[in-house]
Amino acid sequence: MLPVETQSYAPAMRLKQGEYEATGEVRPDVRARLLAHWILTPPKEPDPEKGRPLTDQEFIFDSASRVARHWPLQPCLLDPRYLFDRFDETSAKDWLLRLFATATDRGAQPMPVAAVSDLQGDRLTAYQAIAQPESVGIAIRLTLSDLGDLDLRARVHRALLQLVAKPHQCLLILDLTGADLSNTAAIAEYMAVAYQQVSEIGLWRRVIVQSTSFPEKNPVPAGGQLILPRNECAAWRRAISADDELLRNLMFGDFAADSGKFVFKGGGRAFPHYRYSRFDKWLIVRGSGKVKFAEAMADVSNRILNSGLFCGRGFSKADQYIFDTARGADGPGNSTTWRKVNTVHHLTQTVFDLGAVYGYEIERASSEPPVQQVGLFGTNR
């Protein structure tokens, strides 16, 4: 089975240009701690790399190739959940096989992700064709609705039987998208209860809890900034601190520097902003809409540098870029660049802070100390 025992963080990321390019910019010691969960988004017009709409065959081939190019020779989760409505579901076996075969042939190590509700009909036939429990494994995703279903145990056992898989060959994802995370004590208790619930079903290879409190709509007006709590981190930390079994077995996951809502339509004019994460908070800084991007992003970057939350230019390539943009030496970039910067810093920050839980250390670049010494889990000291 693909080795997934040493990773400490499972970010769910859209297979968008800014996010898949970001993974090539993170340091190797950060990358080694990541179990990337790639969620394929239906093709939009035009494709950002080719500048034109992709055919269905091109979309499958290019998506697989991008996973292999930007996440080579390292296990990842590959999630086609949104493609069943875009492509012909009756031929799902053919295009899903082509997707995974192309990614594997080009050097990726993808593990399929299936919602338990997908494991029926034509979708089940497709997953049966690609699932290789003994050599690759499979990740089964449970939603809030699933976790509230009194028939869940029977449904999961039925799915495992149809896949010819045992729990120890599977990852289990507790997708808490849609949960109210405002009360961290309550959501921590829910994480613990959900973990015990699925543990009674089987002994899973790993259990990943996936949630985020980042708002679905950016709440910051033009020219403004706001600090918001990252309640998913506080809740997970509280849950694992109360139970050694959860500490060992409940893996942290989120949606990187984004919300859990997926929108598949062309957007309007991008607004200049950064989402600068710390383990316990978000600093969202938005530029003015009345000036050119160069001026707006220089201002955004300067406000991050002066916020007391900046980790230092040596923390990641994203932090170096923010520093250079503030000084007028780089930037302003575009919406893809900003997504990449948000993602590179977020992945680095989360892996850095998780080191306090798992007993590893991510060293800062010695050439540049942080502007303000930053403690673990986003607390200043």
C-alpha positions as CSV (number, residue, x, y, z in Angstrom):
1,M,0.0,0.0,0.0
2,L,1.2,3.6,-0.6
3,P,3.1,4.9,2.4
4,V,1.0,7.4,4.3
5,E,2.2,6.9,7.8
6,T,4.8,9.7,8.1
7,Q,2.7,12.6,6.9
8,S,1.2,14.9,9.4
9,Y,-1.1,17.2,7.4
10,A,-3.7,16.5,4.7
11,P,-4.7,19.8,3.0
12,A,-7.6,19.5,0.4
13,M,-6.6,21.6,-2.5
14,R,-8.3,22.5,-5.8
15,L,-6.4,21.5,-8.9
16,K,-6.1,25.1,-9.8
17,Q,-3.0,26.6,-11.3
18,G,-2.1,28.7,-8.2
19,E,-2.4,25.7,-5.9
20,Y,-0.7,23.0,-7.9
21,E,2.2,25.4,-8.7
22,A,2.4,26.3,-5.1
23,T,3.4,22.7,-4.1
24,G,6.5,23.0,-6.2
25,E,7.5,26.1,-4.2
26,V,7.4,24.6,-0.7
27,R,10.6,23.3,0.9
28,P,11.4,19.6,0.8
29,D,11.1,19.2,4.6
30,V,7.6,20.8,4.4
31,R,6.6,18.8,1.4
32,A,7.6,15.5,3.1
33,R,5.0,16.1,5.8
34,L,2.1,16.7,3.4
35,L,-0.5,14.3,2.2
36,A,-1.9,16.4,-0.6
37,H,-5.6,15.8,-1.3
38,W,-6.3,17.0,-4.9
39,I,-9.9,17.8,-5.7
40,L,-10.4,18.0,-9.5
41,T,-12.6,21.0,-10.6
42,P,-14.6,20.8,-13.8
43,P,-13.0,22.4,-16.8
44,K,-13.6,26.1,-17.2
45,E,-13.1,28.4,-20.2
46,P,-10.3,29.0,-21.0
47,D,-7.7,26.7,-19.5
48,P,-5.2,29.0,-17.7
49,E,-2.2,27.2,-19.3
50,K,-3.4,26.7,-22.8
51,G,-5.6,29.8,-23.1
52,R,-8.5,27.9,-24.7
53,P,-11.2,25.5,-23.7
54,L,-10.1,21.9,-23.2
55,T,-11.9,18.9,-24.7
56,D,-13.0,16.3,-22.3
57,Q,-10.1,14.0,-23.2
58,E,-7.6,16.9,-22.8
59,F,-9.0,17.7,-19.4
60,I,-8.5,14.1,-18.2
61,F,-5.0,13.9,-19.6
62,D,-3.9,17.4,-18.5
63,S,-5.3,17.0,-15.0
64,A,-3.5,13.7,-14.5
65,S,-0.3,15.1,-16.0
66,R,-0.4,18.2,-13.7
67,V,-0.7,16.0,-10.6
68,A,2.2,14.0,-11.8
69,R,4.3,17.0,-12.7
70,H,3.7,19.0,-9.5
71,W,3.4,16.1,-7.0
72,P,5.7,13.4,-8.4
73,L,6.9,10.2,-6.6
74,Q,4.9,11.0,-3.4
75,P,1.5,9.6,-2.3
76,C,-1.5,11.9,-2.7
77,L,-5.3,11.6,-2.7
78,L,-7.0,12.2,-6.0
79,D,-10.7,13.1,-5.7
80,P,-13.0,13.2,-8.7
81,R,-16.2,14.0,-6.8
82,Y,-17.2,16.9,-9.0
83,L,-16.5,15.2,-12.4
84,F,-19.4,12.7,-12.3
85,D,-21.9,15.5,-13.1
86,R,-19.6,17.0,-15.8
87,F,-18.8,13.8,-17.7
88,D,-21.0,10.9,-18.7
89,E,-21.5,8.9,-15.5
90,T,-22.3,5.7,-17.5
91,S,-18.8,5.8,-18.9
92,A,-17.2,6.7,-15.6
93,K,-15.2,3.5,-15.6
94,D,-13.4,4.5,-18.8
95,W,-12.5,8.1,-18.0
96,L,-11.7,7.3,-14.3
97,L,-9.4,4.5,-15.4
98,R,-7.7,6.8,-17.9
99,L,-7.3,9.5,-15.3
100,F,-5.5,7.3,-12.7
101,A,-3.5,5.3,-15.3
102,T,-2.2,8.5,-16.9
103,A,-1.2,10.0,-13.5
104,T,0.5,6.8,-12.4
105,D,2.3,6.3,-15.7
106,R,3.7,9.8,-15.5
107,G,5.1,9.3,-12.0
108,A,2.3,10.2,-9.6
109,Q,1.2,8.0,-6.7
110,P,-2.5,8.7,-6.5
111,M,-4.9,7.1,-4.1
112,P,-8.6,7.4,-5.1
113,V,-11.1,9.2,-2.9
114,A,-14.7,8.1,-2.9
115,A,-17.7,9.3,-0.8
116,V,-19.5,6.4,0.7
117,S,-22.6,7.5,-1.3
118,D,-20.5,7.1,-4.6
119,L,-20.1,3.4,-4.1
120,Q,-23.2,2.3,-6.0
121,G,-24.3,2.1,-9.6
122,D,-22.0,3.2,-12.4
123,R,-19.8,5.1,-9.9
124,L,-19.2,1.9,-7.9
125,T,-18.3,0.1,-11.1
126,A,-15.7,2.8,-11.8
127,Y,-14.2,2.7,-8.4
128,Q,-14.1,-1.1,-8.5
129,A,-11.9,-0.8,-11.6
130,I,-9.4,1.6,-10.0
131,A,-9.4,0.5,-6.4
132,Q,-6.3,-1.5,-5.5
133,P,-6.7,-2.0,-1.7
134,E,-3.6,-4.2,-1.3
135,S,-1.2,-2.1,-3.4
136,V,-2.5,1.4,-3.4
137,G,-5.4,1.8,-1.0
138,I,-8.5,3.9,-1.1
139,A,-9.8,6.8,0.9
140,I,-13.5,6.8,1.9
141,R,-15.0,10.2,2.6
142,L,-17.9,10.6,5.1
143,T,-19.9,13.8,5.3
144,L,-21.9,15.3,8.2
145,S,-25.0,13.7,6.7
146,D,-23.2,10.3,6.7
147,L,-22.1,10.6,10.3
148,G,-25.7,11.3,11.4
149,D,-27.0,8.2,9.5
150,L,-28.0,5.4,11.9
151,D,-27.4,2.9,9.0
152,L,-23.8,4.1,8.5
153,R,-22.1,1.0,9.8
154,A,-24.0,-1.2,7.4
155,R,-23.4,1.2,4.5
156,V,-19.6,1.3,5.1
157,H,-19.4,-2.5,5.5
158,R,-21.4,-3.0,2.3
159,A,-19.0,-0.6,0.4
160,L,-15.9,-2.4,1.7
161,L,-17.4,-5.7,0.7
162,Q,-18.0,-4.4,-2.8
163,L,-14.5,-3.0,-3.1
164,V,-13.0,-6.2,-1.6
165,A,-11.2,-4.0,0.9
166,K,-10.6,-4.1,4.6
167,P,-10.6,-1.1,6.9
168,H,-6.8,-1.3,7.5
169,Q,-6.3,-0.8,3.8
170,C,-8.3,2.4,3.8
171,L,-8.0,6.0,4.9
172,L,-11.2,7.5,6.3
173,I,-11.9,11.2,5.8
174,L,-14.3,12.9,8.2
175,D,-15.4,15.9,6.0
176,L,-17.0,18.4,8.4
177,T,-17.8,20.9,5.6
178,G,-20.9,22.8,6.7
179,A,-20.4,22.4,10.4
180,D,-20.7,25.4,12.7
181,L,-17.2,25.9,14.0
182,S,-17.9,29.0,16.1
183,N,-17.8,26.9,19.4
184,T,-14.4,25.2,19.4
185,A,-15.2,23.2,22.6
186,A,-18.3,21.8,20.9
187,I,-16.6,21.0,17.6
188,A,-13.7,19.4,19.4
189,E,-16.1,17.1,21.3
190,Y,-17.8,16.3,18.0
191,M,-14.5,15.4,16.4
192,A,-13.8,13.0,19.3
193,V,-17.3,11.4,19.1
194,A,-17.1,11.0,15.3
195,Y,-13.7,9.4,15.6
196,Q,-15.0,6.9,18.1
197,Q,-18.0,6.3,15.9
198,V,-15.9,5.3,12.9
199,S,-13.4,3.4,15.0
200,E,-16.2,1.1,16.1
201,I,-16.8,0.3,12.4
202,G,-13.2,-0.8,11.7
203,L,-9.5,-0.2,12.4
204,W,-8.6,2.3,9.7
205,R,-5.1,3.0,8.5
206,R,-5.6,6.7,9.3
207,V,-8.5,8.9,10.0
208,I,-8.4,12.5,8.7
209,V,-10.6,15.2,10.0
210,Q,-11.2,17.9,7.4
211,S,-12.8,21.3,8.2
212,T,-12.2,25.0,7.9
213,S,-13.6,28.2,9.4
214,F,-12.5,30.4,6.5
215,P,-15.6,32.2,5.3
216,E,-17.2,31.3,2.0
217,K,-17.2,34.9,1.0
218,N,-14.2,37.2,1.7
219,P,-15.5,39.5,4.5
220,V,-13.0,42.3,4.1
221,P,-13.9,45.5,2.2
222,A,-11.6,47.1,-0.3
223,G,-8.7,48.7,1.5
224,G,-9.5,46.9,4.8
225,Q,-8.0,44.1,6.8
226,L,-9.4,41.7,9.4
227,I,-8.1,39.0,11.8
228,L,-10.3,35.9,12.0
229,P,-9.8,32.8,14.2
230,R,-8.9,29.5,12.6
231,N,-11.3,27.5,14.7
232,E,-10.6,24.2,13.0
233,C,-7.1,24.3,14.4
234,A,-8.2,25.2,17.9
235,A,-10.8,22.5,17.9
236,W,-8.5,19.8,16.6
237,R,-5.8,20.7,19.0
238,R,-8.3,20.6,21.9
239,A,-9.6,17.2,20.7
240,I,-6.2,15.5,20.5
241,S,-5.0,17.0,23.8
242,A,-7.8,15.2,25.7
243,D,-7.1,11.7,24.2
244,D,-3.8,10.0,23.4
245,E,-5.5,7.7,20.9
246,L,-6.7,10.8,18.9
247,L,-3.3,12.3,19.2
248,R,-1.9,9.2,17.5
249,N,-4.6,8.6,14.9
250,L,-6.6,11.7,14.1
251,M,-4.8,13.6,11.4
252,F,-5.4,17.3,10.8
253,G,-6.8,18.4,7.4
254,D,-8.3,21.6,6.0
255,F,-8.8,23.3,2.7
256,A,-5.5,25.1,2.6
257,A,-6.0,28.9,2.2
258,D,-9.6,28.7,1.2
259,S,-13.1,27.8,2.3
260,G,-14.8,24.4,1.9
261,K,-17.2,25.8,-0.7
262,F,-16.5,25.0,-4.4
263,V,-17.8,27.3,-7.1
264,F,-17.3,26.4,-10.7
265,K,-17.9,29.5,-12.8
266,G,-15.8,32.3,-14.2
267,G,-15.3,35.1,-11.8
268,G,-15.2,38.8,-12.4
269,R,-12.2,41.0,-11.9
270,A,-10.0,39.6,-9.1
271,F,-9.5,41.9,-6.1
272,P,-6.0,42.2,-4.7
273,H,-5.6,40.6,-1.3
274,Y,-3.6,38.1,0.7
275,R,-4.8,35.5,3.2
276,Y,-1.9,35.2,5.7
277,S,-2.4,32.3,8.0
278,R,-1.1,31.5,11.4
279,F,-2.1,28.3,13.3
280,D,-4.7,30.1,15.4
281,K,-5.8,33.0,13.1
282,W,-6.1,34.4,9.6
283,L,-4.9,37.9,8.7
284,I,-6.8,38.9,5.6
285,V,-5.5,42.1,4.0
286,R,-7.3,43.6,0.9
287,G,-6.0,46.3,-1.3
288,S,-7.8,49.3,-2.6
289,G,-9.9,48.9,-5.7
290,K,-9.1,52.5,-6.8
291,V,-5.4,52.1,-7.6
292,K,-3.4,49.8,-9.9
293,F,-2.5,46.4,-8.7
294,A,1.2,47.3,-8.2
295,E,0.3,50.0,-5.7
296,A,-2.5,47.9,-4.1
297,M,-0.3,44.8,-3.5
298,A,2.7,46.9,-2.3
299,D,0.3,48.3,0.3
300,V,-1.1,44.9,1.2
301,S,2.4,43.4,1.6
302,N,3.6,46.3,3.7
303,R,0.6,45.9,6.0
304,I,1.5,42.2,6.5
305,L,5.1,43.1,7.2
306,N,4.0,45.6,9.9
307,S,1.2,43.5,11.4
308,G,3.4,41.8,14.0
309,L,2.4,38.4,12.4
310,F,4.9,38.3,9.6
311,C,7.1,35.3,9.9
312,G,10.2,36.7,8.1
313,R,11.3,36.7,4.5
314,G,13.2,33.4,5.1
315,F,10.2,31.5,6.3
316,S,9.0,30.5,2.8
317,K,9.2,31.6,-0.8
318,A,5.8,33.2,-0.3
319,D,7.1,35.3,2.6
320,Q,10.1,36.4,0.5
321,Y,7.7,37.4,-2.3
322,I,5.6,39.4,0.1
323,F,8.7,41.1,1.4
324,D,10.0,41.9,-2.1
325,T,6.6,43.2,-3.2
326,A,6.4,45.5,-0.2
327,R,9.9,46.9,-1.2
328,G,8.9,47.3,-4.9
329,A,11.3,44.6,-6.0
330,D,8.7,42.1,-7.2
331,G,5.0,41.8,-7.9
332,P,2.3,42.8,-8.1
333,G,1.3,39.4,-9.7
334,N,-2.2,38.4,-10.5
335,S,-5.0,36.3,-9.0
336,T,-3.0,33.1,-9.7
337,T,0.1,34.5,-8.1
338,W,-1.8,35.5,-5.0
339,R,-3.4,32.1,-4.6
340,K,0.1,30.6,-4.9
341,V,1.5,32.9,-2.3
342,N,-1.4,32.2,0.1
343,T,-1.0,28.4,-0.4
344,V,2.8,28.3,-0.1
345,H,2.8,30.2,3.2
346,H,-0.2,28.3,4.5
347,L,1.3,24.9,3.9
348,T,4.6,25.9,5.4
349,Q,2.9,27.6,8.5
350,T,0.7,24.6,9.2
351,V,3.5,22.0,8.9
352,F,5.8,24.2,11.0
353,D,3.2,24.4,13.8
354,L,2.3,20.8,13.7
355,G,5.9,20.0,14.6
356,A,5.1,20.8,18.2
357,V,2.5,17.9,18.2
358,Y,4.5,15.3,16.3
359,G,8.0,16.1,17.6
360,Y,9.7,17.3,14.5
361,E,11.2,20.7,13.7
362,I,11.1,22.8,10.5
363,E,14.1,25.1,10.6
364,R,13.9,28.7,9.5
365,A,16.3,30.0,7.0
366,S,19.3,31.2,9.0
367,S,19.9,34.2,6.7
368,E,16.9,36.1,7.8
369,P,15.4,36.1,11.3
370,P,11.6,36.7,11.6
371,V,10.5,40.3,12.1
372,Q,8.9,39.1,15.4
373,Q,9.7,35.8,17.1
374,V,6.8,33.5,16.6
375,G,5.9,30.7,19.0
376,L,4.3,27.4,18.1
377,F,0.5,27.4,17.3
378,G,0.6,31.0,16.2
379,T,1.3,32.5,19.6
380,N,3.8,35.4,19.9
381,R,6.4,35.5,22.6
